[in-house]
Amino acid sequence: MTPNGLSGLNKAFDPDTTRLLASAFESALSSLDAADAEQLSAHSIRQIVAKSIVDEALRGVRDMTRLVERALINLRNQSSPSDGTALLNRC
């Protein structure tokens, strides 16, 4: 297992895919407001979003909408595993 559970750290993405992943990351973060992020630190939010996007890309996903949606779902699930509604009710 890799440190912090980050899989695929020894794999590289081509430049187009790297740009897509960066855009998905920025899109996911920009869809949040301050009230959404009360339960997690900014660092945790960025880490969860980035890991989710990279993991999906490693599975072959190249659709930006799906990358963003999965990242937000994962963030919501990690922010409030008991009911899943405290963060990102818009998802």
C-alpha positions in Angstrom: 0.0 0.0 0.0 1.2 3.5 -0.8 1.6 6.2 1.8 -1.7 7.9 2.8 -3.5 5.4 0.6 -2.6 7.4 -2.6 -2.6 4.9 -5.3 -0.9 5.3 -8.7 1.8 7.7 -7.5 4.3 6.0 -9.7 2.2 6.4 -12.8 2.2 9.5 -15.1 -0.6 11.0 -17.2 -0.1 12.6 -20.6 -0.2 16.4 -20.8 -3.9 16.5 -22.0 -5.0 14.3 -19.2 -3.1 16.3 -16.7 -4.8 19.5 -17.9 -8.2 17.7 -17.6 -7.5 16.6 -14.1 -6.4 20.1 -13.0 -9.5 21.5 -14.5 -11.7 19.0 -12.8 -9.9 19.7 -9.5 -10.5 23.5 -9.8 -14.1 23.0 -10.9 -14.9 20.8 -7.9 -13.3 23.3 -5.5 -15.0 26.2 -7.1 -18.4 24.6 -6.6 -18.0 24.7 -2.8 -18.9 27.7 -0.6 -17.6 28.4 2.9 -20.7 26.9 4.5 -20.1 23.6 2.7 -16.7 23.2 4.2 -17.4 23.6 7.9 -16.6 20.0 8.9 -13.3 19.6 7.1 -10.1 21.7 6.9 -9.2 23.2 3.5 -6.2 20.9 3.3 -8.5 17.8 3.9 -11.0 19.0 1.3 -8.2 19.5 -1.3 -6.7 16.1 -0.5 -10.0 14.2 -0.8 -10.9 16.0 -4.0 -7.5 15.4 -5.6 -7.3 11.7 -4.5 -10.7 11.0 -5.9 -10.0 12.6 -9.2 -6.7 10.8 -9.6 -8.2 7.5 -8.6 -11.0 7.9 -11.2 -8.5 8.8 -13.8 -6.4 5.7 -13.0 -9.6 3.7 -13.7 -9.7 5.3 -17.1 -12.3 8.0 -16.5 -11.7 11.1 -18.8 -15.1 12.8 -18.5 -14.8 16.0 -16.6 -18.3 15.9 -15.3 -17.9 12.5 -13.9 -14.6 13.3 -12.3 -16.1 16.3 -10.5 -19.2 14.5 -9.5 -17.3 11.6 -8.0 -14.9 13.9 -6.2 -17.9 15.8 -4.6 -19.7 12.6 -3.7 -16.5 11.3 -2.0 -16.1 14.6 -0.2 -19.6 14.5 1.1 -19.3 10.9 2.2 -16.1 11.6 4.1 -17.4 14.8 5.7 -20.4 13.2 7.3 -20.5 9.4 7.0 -23.5 9.1 9.4 -26.0 10.9 7.2 -24.3 12.2 4.1 -26.2 15.5 4.2 -24.1 17.9 6.1 -21.8 18.8 3.2 -22.7 19.5 -0.4 -26.4 19.0 -0.3 -26.4 20.2 -3.9 -24.8 17.0 -5.2 
